Amino acid sequence: MRASVARIKHPVLEVMTFKVGQATYGGELGQVVGLVKDLPAEGSPDDWGDTDRVLFRGRDVPVFPAADFLADAVTPGRKTREAILFDDGAGIYGMVVDRTGTVVEVTPGDDLYTFPPQMVTDSAPCRPWGLLTLQDHPVILLDMNSVTVH
């Protein structure tokens, strides 16, 4: 008797990928509300104050440098012109990234590892909760709901 393999048609999780420095990150697609592909060219996000703002669907949305979320994962002086916008339940905010990626469907059988719960700290308010292997490259999965910006 031969065993059969069943394929699951619906993904367990959809992840929006993005790059900051040399690392690839991902956020749950349900937390992502939009992408800004062309940030203003004047000044670098590294030169911004605590926040800058972009207009998104008629709303003034605060946008923060990635260093505010990812601590030491950011290299100063890089040229970033994109932002990914999240909704934390209290409002919309953005994080400046080097490059927005694609939506990845994570299905059973994919290499997905979850981390034990961690404390959120001031130096790294964005808690990584898992790791996904995508085309032999790691994607660090972030819990954007653990961030408090409002």
Contacts in CASP RR format, 6 or more apart in sequence:
PFRMAT RR
TARGET T0000
AUTHOR 0000-0000-0000
METHOD contacts of the structure
MODEL  1
MRASVARIKHPVLEVMTFKVGQATYGGELGQVVGLVKDLPAEGSPDDWGD
TDRVLFRGRDVPVFPAADFLADAVTPGRKTREAILFDDGAGIYGMVVDRT
GTVVEVTPGDDLYTFPPQMVTDSAPCRPWGLLTLQDHPVILLDMNSVTVH
8 107 0 8 1.000
8 108 0 8 1.000
11 105 0 8 1.000
11 106 0 8 1.000
11 107 0 8 1.000
12 106 0 8 1.000
12 107 0 8 1.000
12 108 0 8 1.000
13 28 0 8 1.000
13 105 0 8 1.000
13 106 0 8 1.000
13 112 0 8 1.000
14 28 0 8 1.000
14 29 0 8 1.000
14 30 0 8 1.000
14 103 0 8 1.000
14 104 0 8 1.000
14 105 0 8 1.000
14 106 0 8 1.000
15 26 0 8 1.000
15 27 0 8 1.000
15 28 0 8 1.000
15 29 0 8 1.000
15 103 0 8 1.000
15 104 0 8 1.000
15 106 0 8 1.000
15 132 0 8 1.000
15 139 0 8 1.000
15 141 0 8 1.000
16 26 0 8 1.000
16 27 0 8 1.000
16 28 0 8 1.000
16 29 0 8 1.000
16 32 0 8 1.000
16 84 0 8 1.000
16 100 0 8 1.000
16 101 0 8 1.000
16 102 0 8 1.000
16 103 0 8 1.000
16 104 0 8 1.000
17 24 0 8 1.000
17 25 0 8 1.000
17 26 0 8 1.000
17 27 0 8 1.000
17 100 0 8 1.000
17 101 0 8 1.000
17 102 0 8 1.000
17 103 0 8 1.000
17 104 0 8 1.000
17 134 0 8 1.000
17 139 0 8 1.000
18 24 0 8 1.000
18 25 0 8 1.000
18 26 0 8 1.000
18 27 0 8 1.000
18 82 0 8 1.000
18 84 0 8 1.000
18 97 0 8 1.000
18 98 0 8 1.000
18 99 0 8 1.000
18 100 0 8 1.000
18 101 0 8 1.000
19 25 0 8 1.000
19 97 0 8 1.000
19 98 0 8 1.000
19 99 0 8 1.000
19 101 0 8 1.000
20 66 0 8 1.000
20 70 0 8 1.000
20 73 0 8 1.000
20 74 0 8 1.000
20 97 0 8 1.000
20 98 0 8 1.000
21 73 0 8 1.000
21 74 0 8 1.000
21 75 0 8 1.000
21 78 0 8 1.000
21 98 0 8 1.000
23 73 0 8 1.000
23 140 0 8 1.000
24 134 0 8 1.000
24 137 0 8 1.000
24 138 0 8 1.000
24 139 0 8 1.000
24 140 0 8 1.000
25 70 0 8 1.000
25 97 0 8 1.000
25 139 0 8 1.000
25 140 0 8 1.000
25 141 0 8 1.000
25 142 0 8 1.000
26 132 0 8 1.000
26 139 0 8 1.000
26 140 0 8 1.000
26 141 0 8 1.000
26 142 0 8 1.000
27 141 0 8 1.000
27 142 0 8 1.000
27 144 0 8 1.000
28 141 0 8 1.000
28 144 0 8 1.000
29 103 0 8 1.000
31 86 0 8 1.000
31 87 0 8 1.000
31 88 0 8 1.000
31 144 0 8 1.000
31 145 0 8 1.000
32 84 0 8 1.000
32 85 0 8 1.000
32 86 0 8 1.000
33 56 0 8 1.000
33 85 0 8 1.000
33 86 0 8 1.000
33 87 0 8 1.000
33 92 0 8 1.000
34 56 0 8 1.000
34 84 0 8 1.000
34 85 0 8 1.000
35 82 0 8 1.000
35 83 0 8 1.000
35 84 0 8 1.000
35 85 0 8 1.000
35 100 0 8 1.000
36 54 0 8 1.000
36 56 0 8 1.000
36 63 0 8 1.000
36 82 0 8 1.000
36 83 0 8 1.000
36 84 0 8 1.000
36 85 0 8 1.000
37 81 0 8 1.000
37 82 0 8 1.000
37 100 0 8 1.000
38 81 0 8 1.000
38 82 0 8 1.000
39 45 0 8 1.000
39 54 0 8 1.000
39 63 0 8 1.000
39 80 0 8 1.000
39 81 0 8 1.000
39 82 0 8 1.000
39 83 0 8 1.000
39 96 0 8 1.000
41 81 0 8 1.000
44 77 0 8 1.000
44 79 0 8 1.000
44 80 0 8 1.000
45 52 0 8 1.000
45 63 0 8 1.000
45 65 0 8 1.000
45 66 0 8 1.000
45 80 0 8 1.000
45 96 0 8 1.000
46 65 0 8 1.000
46 67 0 8 1.000
46 76 0 8 1.000
46 77 0 8 1.000
46 78 0 8 1.000
48 65 0 8 1.000
50 64 0 8 1.000
51 62 0 8 1.000
51 63 0 8 1.000
51 64 0 8 1.000
52 62 0 8 1.000
52 63 0 8 1.000
53 60 0 8 1.000
53 61 0 8 1.000
53 62 0 8 1.000
53 63 0 8 1.000
54 60 0 8 1.000
54 61 0 8 1.000
54 63 0 8 1.000
54 83 0 8 1.000
54 94 0 8 1.000
55 61 0 8 1.000
56 85 0 8 1.000
56 92 0 8 1.000
59 92 0 8 1.000
61 85 0 8 1.000
61 92 0 8 1.000
61 93 0 8 1.000
61 94 0 8 1.000
62 93 0 8 1.000
62 94 0 8 1.000
62 149 0 8 1.000
63 83 0 8 1.000
63 85 0 8 1.000
63 93 0 8 1.000
63 94 0 8 1.000
63 95 0 8 1.000
63 96 0 8 1.000
64 93 0 8 1.000
64 94 0 8 1.000
64 95 0 8 1.000
64 96 0 8 1.000
64 149 0 8 1.000
65 74 0 8 1.000
65 95 0 8 1.000
65 96 0 8 1.000
66 73 0 8 1.000
66 74 0 8 1.000
66 80 0 8 1.000
66 95 0 8 1.000
66 96 0 8 1.000
66 97 0 8 1.000
66 98 0 8 1.000
67 73 0 8 1.000
67 74 0 8 1.000
68 95 0 8 1.000
68 125 0 8 1.000
69 95 0 8 1.000
69 124 0 8 1.000
69 125 0 8 1.000
69 126 0 8 1.000
69 142 0 8 1.000
69 147 0 8 1.000
70 124 0 8 1.000
70 126 0 8 1.000
71 123 0 8 1.000
71 124 0 8 1.000
78 98 0 8 1.000
80 96 0 8 1.000
80 97 0 8 1.000
80 98 0 8 1.000
82 96 0 8 1.000
82 97 0 8 1.000
82 98 0 8 1.000
82 99 0 8 1.000
82 100 0 8 1.000
83 94 0 8 1.000
83 95 0 8 1.000
83 96 0 8 1.000
83 97 0 8 1.000
84 94 0 8 1.000
84 95 0 8 1.000
84 97 0 8 1.000
84 100 0 8 1.000
85 92 0 8 1.000
85 93 0 8 1.000
85 94 0 8 1.000
86 92 0 8 1.000
86 93 0 8 1.000
86 94 0 8 1.000
86 95 0 8 1.000
86 144 0 8 1.000
86 147 0 8 1.000
88 144 0 8 1.000
88 145 0 8 1.000
88 147 0 8 1.000
88 148 0 8 1.000
88 149 0 8 1.000
88 150 0 8 1.000
89 145 0 8 1.000
90 148 0 8 1.000
90 150 0 8 1.000
91 150 0 8 1.000
93 147 0 8 1.000
93 149 0 8 1.000
93 150 0 8 1.000
104 132 0 8 1.000
104 134 0 8 1.000
104 139 0 8 1.000
106 112 0 8 1.000
106 132 0 8 1.000
110 132 0 8 1.000
110 133 0 8 1.000
111 132 0 8 1.000
111 133 0 8 1.000
112 130 0 8 1.000
112 131 0 8 1.000
112 132 0 8 1.000
112 133 0 8 1.000
113 130 0 8 1.000
113 131 0 8 1.000
113 132 0 8 1.000
114 129 0 8 1.000
114 130 0 8 1.000
115 128 0 8 1.000
115 129 0 8 1.000
115 130 0 8 1.000
115 131 0 8 1.000
118 127 0 8 1.000
118 128 0 8 1.000
120 126 0 8 1.000
120 127 0 8 1.000
120 146 0 8 1.000
125 146 0 8 1.000
125 147 0 8 1.000
125 148 0 8 1.000
126 142 0 8 1.000
126 143 0 8 1.000
126 144 0 8 1.000
126 146 0 8 1.000
126 147 0 8 1.000
127 142 0 8 1.000
127 143 0 8 1.000
127 146 0 8 1.000
128 140 0 8 1.000
128 141 0 8 1.000
128 142 0 8 1.000
128 143 0 8 1.000
129 141 0 8 1.000
129 142 0 8 1.000
129 143 0 8 1.000
130 140 0 8 1.000
130 141 0 8 1.000
131 138 0 8 1.000
131 139 0 8 1.000
131 140 0 8 1.000
131 141 0 8 1.000
132 138 0 8 1.000
132 139 0 8 1.000
132 141 0 8 1.000
133 139 0 8 1.000
END
